[in-house]
Amino acid sequence: MPTSSPSVHVKDYIDLTAKEKQIFDRLLQVLRHFNLQTQLRVAGGWVRDKLLGKECYDIDIALDNMLGREFCEKVNEYLSSTGEETQGIGVIQCLFYNINTSSVEDFTRRGARFGFELDEELKIAAADNDVKAAIADKISRERIGHEIDLMISGNQPVRAMTYISDLQLFWAVFTLPLDTEPSIPEGSERLCVAYMDSTWRFLQLIGSSSFTDDQRRLCLYAALLLPFRNAVYPEKKGKKIPVASYVFRSSLKLKSSDAEAVMSMHLAAGKIVSLIPSILSNENLQILEVDWKKETIDVPVASKLRILAGLLLREIKEFWRASLLLSLLLYPDDIGSSTNLSNEDTDLKERKELFHRVENRIMEMGLEKVWELKPLVNGKDIMSMLQLKSGGPIVKEWQQKLLEWQLAHPSGSADECIEWMRQTQSKRARTE
């Protein structure tokens, strides 16, 4: 076995339990009984777990020169000849333990989780169009999504995605819809992996304590799909759907909530980029304009900044730090551009400082959990003030304005909020 990464202890042999030895001996008896020149290999998680010193009770058998169905028939025929009950055997494809020779055969020479090397012949074989077609036609999207999710959640997600890219399987795994607007440029898979690489190292610099495991996982997905953040495709009814949504729901068959979180992070990252100069500025800026919120209530610039930042954090909630990290890959220059890649380590350290400056400013503004902010004035109070018998667009409009007032006046009371509403309504009535 090749040398593994220092963080994981991997044995170069497998100790069989008495039950495992009994099973394997019985399979070898089948080979001898029928004089079969077949190599039996245990594939998949059993090999991995045994090499890690863990117990595993799910044994999958792969064969080299006959179909699994045919061997199952031989096993059952042998069991019948000895008067034993026939048994079912599962068949899969994959990293092996050879039952015939009692040895580990690591044809991939690398698992992303263990730091092994990929065999060059495997790279050539995987790039074959028949292999890509088999992935598309013979492996369920649910299974592909499950395996990708394990990779992204593991300790070597970038290495795993790099292998998929190097094996020319990226687009077989992350299939895209037809009629993507704008079209995805050739070679975009390398940019996807580069974004994930930067994000992974960014996360290490910042420290794991700032993110939960789920936030880290979805942040890595969002980084991988960052080149598609502005790409959409037409649905049957003509509605434009983000490409990232298609990847999650159709290519990987993952949870809709994961897709929503990644799309929200993409949107939030772009909005944060527009706020960063104002958040970092020590001067009293005279103008604060963003293209995603044209109008707010009439307040000083400093209060307007708190309104915009507060509204944004209420949208993204606990994923605001992950969105901030993504925004800093795009600000002030896109870190995915070739001009930045050569000095990326230094660049990331500078962006780390920006991350903490923006994070601290948000904390100073008291916005860390602003999504938990309760409204000072509820819908019934608004209807009473406006003498309305039922709710509707007018009530919703005032709810938004009162939320903005509350964000601009964090120490304001309900009475002060209601008084501001009275005065504003009065001015509006006089001008109409």
FENNORUR-V389373 format. One record per backbone hydrogen bond with DSSP energy under -1.0 kcal/mol. NH is the residue of the N-H (numbers start at 1). CO is the residue of the C=O. E is the energy in kcal/mol with one decimal. If there is no record, write none. Layout:
nh = [NH,NH]
co = [CO,CO]
e = [E,E]
This chain:
nh = [5,8,11,21,22,23,24,25,26,27,28,29,30,31,32,33,34,36,41,42,43,48,49,50,51,52,53,54,61,62,71,72,73,74,75,76,77,78,79,80,81,82,83,84,96,97,98,99,102,103,105,109,114,115,116,117,123,124,125,126,127,128,132,133,134,135,136,137,138,144,145,146,147,148,149,150,151,152,153,160,161,162,163,164,165,166,167,168,169,173,174,175,181,188,190,192,193,194,195,196,197,198,199,200,201,202,203,204,205,206,207,210,211,216,217,218,219,220,221,222,223,224,225,226,228,229,231,232,233,235,238,241,243,246,247,248,249,250,251,252,254,259,260,261,262,263,264,265,266,267,268,269,270,271,272,273,274,275,276,279,280,281,285,304,305,306,307,308,309,310,311,312,313,314,315,316,317,319,320,323,324,325,326,327,328,329,335,337,340,344,347,348,349,350,351,352,353,354,355,356,357,358,359,360,361,362,363,364,365,366,367,370,372,373,382,383,384,385,386,388,396,397,398,399,400,401,402,403,404,405,406,407,408,409,412,417,418,419,420,421,422,423,424,425,426,427,428,429,430,431]
co = [114,5,51,17,18,19,20,21,22,23,24,25,26,27,28,29,30,31,62,97,60,44,45,46,47,48,50,49,90,41,67,68,69,70,71,72,73,74,75,76,77,78,80,79,105,42,103,40,98,98,96,106,111,111,111,109,119,120,121,122,123,125,128,129,130,131,132,133,134,140,141,142,143,144,145,146,147,148,149,156,157,158,159,160,161,162,163,165,164,169,170,173,232,185,187,188,189,190,191,192,193,194,195,196,197,198,199,200,201,202,203,207,208,212,213,214,215,216,217,218,219,220,221,223,225,226,228,181,241,239,235,233,231,242,243,244,245,246,246,247,248,255,256,257,258,259,260,261,262,263,264,265,266,267,268,269,270,272,272,275,276,277,283,300,301,302,303,304,305,306,307,308,309,310,311,312,313,316,317,319,320,321,322,323,324,326,329,334,337,341,343,344,345,346,347,348,349,350,351,352,353,354,355,356,357,358,359,360,361,363,362,367,369,370,378,379,380,381,382,383,392,393,394,395,396,397,398,399,400,401,402,403,404,405,409,413,414,415,416,417,418,419,420,421,422,423,424,425,426,427]
e = [-2.5,-1.7,-3.0,-2.6,-1.9,-2.2,-2.6,-2.6,-1.9,-1.9,-2.2,-1.9,-1.5,-1.7,-2.3,-2.6,-1.9,-2.5,-2.6,-3.0,-2.4,-1.3,-3.0,-2.5,-2.2,-1.4,-1.3,-3.4,-1.3,-3.7,-2.0,-2.4,-1.9,-1.7,-2.8,-2.6,-2.3,-2.5,-2.6,-2.2,-1.9,-1.3,-1.2,-3.1,-2.0,-1.7,-2.9,-3.0,-1.3,-1.2,-2.0,-1.0,-1.4,-1.7,-1.1,-2.0,-1.7,-1.9,-2.5,-2.9,-1.4,-1.4,-1.8,-2.5,-2.1,-2.1,-1.9,-2.5,-3.0,-2.2,-2.8,-2.2,-2.3,-2.6,-2.4,-1.8,-1.9,-2.8,-2.0,-2.0,-2.2,-2.4,-2.2,-2.0,-2.1,-3.2,-2.7,-1.7,-2.7,-1.9,-3.4,-1.3,-3.4,-1.3,-1.2,-2.4,-2.1,-2.1,-2.5,-2.0,-2.7,-2.5,-2.5,-2.9,-2.2,-2.3,-2.7,-1.7,-2.0,-2.5,-2.4,-1.3,-1.7,-2.5,-2.5,-2.5,-2.1,-2.1,-1.8,-2.6,-2.1,-2.5,-2.1,-1.3,-1.8,-1.9,-1.6,-2.8,-2.0,-3.2,-2.1,-2.8,-2.4,-1.1,-2.2,-2.0,-2.8,-3.0,-1.6,-2.1,-2.8,-1.6,-2.6,-2.1,-2.3,-2.5,-2.4,-2.2,-2.2,-2.2,-2.9,-2.6,-1.6,-1.7,-2.9,-1.9,-1.0,-1.0,-1.8,-2.5,-2.5,-1.0,-1.4,-2.3,-2.4,-1.5,-2.0,-2.7,-2.7,-2.3,-2.8,-2.1,-2.4,-2.0,-1.1,-1.9,-2.6,-1.7,-1.6,-2.3,-2.4,-2.4,-2.1,-2.5,-1.7,-1.2,-4.0,-1.9,-1.5,-1.2,-2.5,-3.2,-1.7,-1.9,-2.3,-2.3,-1.6,-1.8,-2.6,-2.2,-2.0,-2.7,-2.8,-2.6,-1.9,-2.4,-2.0,-2.6,-1.9,-1.5,-2.2,-1.8,-2.0,-1.9,-1.9,-2.4,-2.3,-2.5,-2.3,-2.9,-2.1,-2.5,-2.1,-2.4,-1.8,-2.0,-2.9,-1.8,-2.2,-2.3,-2.3,-2.3,-2.3,-1.6,-2.3,-2.0,-2.5,-2.5,-2.2,-1.9,-2.4,-2.5,-2.5,-2.7,-2.5,-2.3,-2.2,-2.2,-1.9,-1.4]
